[in-house]
Amino acid sequence: MIKKLAILFFTMAALLISCTDNHRAIKTPEKNSVSYDLDSIRKRGKLIAVTALNSTDYFLYKGEPMGFNYEMLKSFADHIGIDVEIVNDNSPEHASDMLRNGEADLVTMGLNSASPESGGIQFTQAVEETRMALVQRKPPLRKTAGQGENSVPFIIKEEELKGKTIYVQKGSSVIERLHAFEREIGDTVRIVEVPYEPEKLIQNVAEGEIDFTVCEENLAIVNSSYYSRIDVSTGIGQPAGVSWGIRKNHSDALMTELNHWIAAYKMTQSYSNLYTKYFKNLRPGSLLDGEYYAISSGKVSPYDDMIRKYSALIQWDWRLLASLIFQESRFQADVISVAGAYGLMQIMPITGRNFGIDITQSPENNLLAGIKYINWLHSIFDPKISDKNERLHFILGAYNAGPGHILDAMKLAEKNGMDPHKWDGNVAFWLLKKSEPQYYNDSVVKNGYFKGKESVDFVSRVLYRYEMYKNEIPVVKKK
C-alpha cells in the first residue's frame, strides 16, 4: 500500500510541478535585482510580505482577514508608519524566489536558516518557537475483525519511526530538521517530499491516504481540533525558532528595525494575546469547519449567491462587490448608520425611494437598490474616465461621498494643473483639500465643504480587500 502511495505521490508531484511551472514563471535571480532599504519601503508606502494561506498564518473568515502572521505584519507596518500588502503563496520555493527577485520585501512563512530554500536570505530573530509534530491517526479504541499485525502502528516515541515513511511538503522548513533526526536514529526513516502544503497532508492522514506527516506543532494542534481522527501529541526533535526572512542585499536598517521590533513586541501583552488567540484556544481550528472560512468553503457571507447574481448587472467581479458590502456593513443586513443609511449596502431610504425600492423590506431589495445606485454612478463617470481601473476608484469614491464631491475634486485637480482623470495623487489629493476654506469656497466647487479622508480611505480599503478576496476565493463558487 505504501509503495503504491509513494508511486502515486511521485507521479502527482511531477504533474503538479509541471503545472506550477506553466501557471507561474519563476524568475531567475539577477545580479542587479531590486533592493529596497527601509527608507525606500517607507517612501513607497507599503511593505510587501509573502505568507502562507492556512488556518494559522493568514486566512479570511466572514470576509475578514485573520491570522498570526497577518496580525504581526499589520503591527509591524503600523510601527513603521506604512501599509502592508499581503501576497499568499504556500510554496516555500516560490516565496523565496519572490524575495530574491525583489518582488517582495519579507517572507513570513515557515523558513529558518536550515531550510533548503534559505540561500540568499537573511533571517530575523525568531518570532515564535515550535517543535515538529508527528501527525498520525489515533489508535482504535478496540481491535476489530480483520485488524492484525499489518495494521499501522501508533507511534508514541520518536525512535519508533524507524522504517516508516513520512510525507512532507517540498521545500518545507521541517525537512532539514527531519534529516537531522533521521541521521540521529540510524538513517532508516523514509522522507518523501511532495508538492502539497502541510494542511493538505494532514487531511490525507485523517482520511487514511497516508499514514504519517510532520509539520510545525502549532499548525498541527490547530488542525487537530478539526480532524478528530488525528493525533499530534508525538513531538519530534527539540523546539526551534521560526523567523522571518529578507534578502541579503537589503540594507542593515530593515533587519535592525525588524529585530528591535520583534524583541520588544514579544515582551508585550499584545503578543501574548495574539499567540493565545491562534495557538492556544483552538478557535482557528473550529473556524476550519465554518461555512465562511474562505479557504475551504470559498464563501465570505450568507449572501454570496445574491451578490454573484446582482454583480453581473453592473459587470463587476462579485468579489469586488462583496468587498464593498463588507466595508459598508460587514454583511449585517439590518445595520443602521448614525446618518440613517440601512442594510448591506448602507443605502439611504430616499435613495431607495428614488429607484422605487423599499430598502428595508429584504436584503435582496437593499442589494438591488445599491446596484441601481452604482449603475447610476457609472452613467456619470463612464463618459468621463476612459481607463476602467481608474474609473473604479472614482465610482467607489462617489459611492461613499456622493458624485458631487468627486466632480468638485476633479475640477480642482484640473484647475491646479493635475490630472482630473487619475485618482491617486490627483483627484484624491483634491478631495482631501475640500475640507479647507480656500478650496471649498473656490468658484469651481459646487458642493461646498467635505471631509474627504473617509472617502479616500474607503476606496483604498475596498480595493485592498478585493485583492485579498481575489487571492483566496475562486470566481466560480466551489461545488
Secondary structure, DSSP 8 states (H G I E B T S, - for coil): -HHHHHHHHHHHHHHHHHHHHHHS------TT-----HHHHHHHTEEEEEE--BTTTBEEETTEEE-HHHHHHHHHHHHHTSEEEEEE---HHHHHHHHHTTS-SEEEEEE-TTSTT-TTEEE-S-SEEEEEEEEEE---SS--TT--TTS-----SGGGGTT-EEEEETT-THHHHHHHHHHHTTS--EEEEES--HHHHHHHHHTTS-S-EEEEHHHHHHHHTT-TTEEEEEEEEEEEEEEEEEETTS-HHHHHHHHHHHHHHTTSHHHHHHHHHHHTS-HHHHHTTSTTBHHHH--SSTTHHHHHHHHGGGT--HHHHHHHHHHHHTT-TT-B-TT--BTTTTB-HHHHHHTT--TTS-HHHHHHHHHHHHHHHHHHHTTT---HHHHHHHHHHHHHH-HHHHHHHHHHHHHTTS-TT-IIIIIHHHHHHTTSHHHHTSTT-SS----THHHHHHHHHHHHHHHHHHHHS-SS---
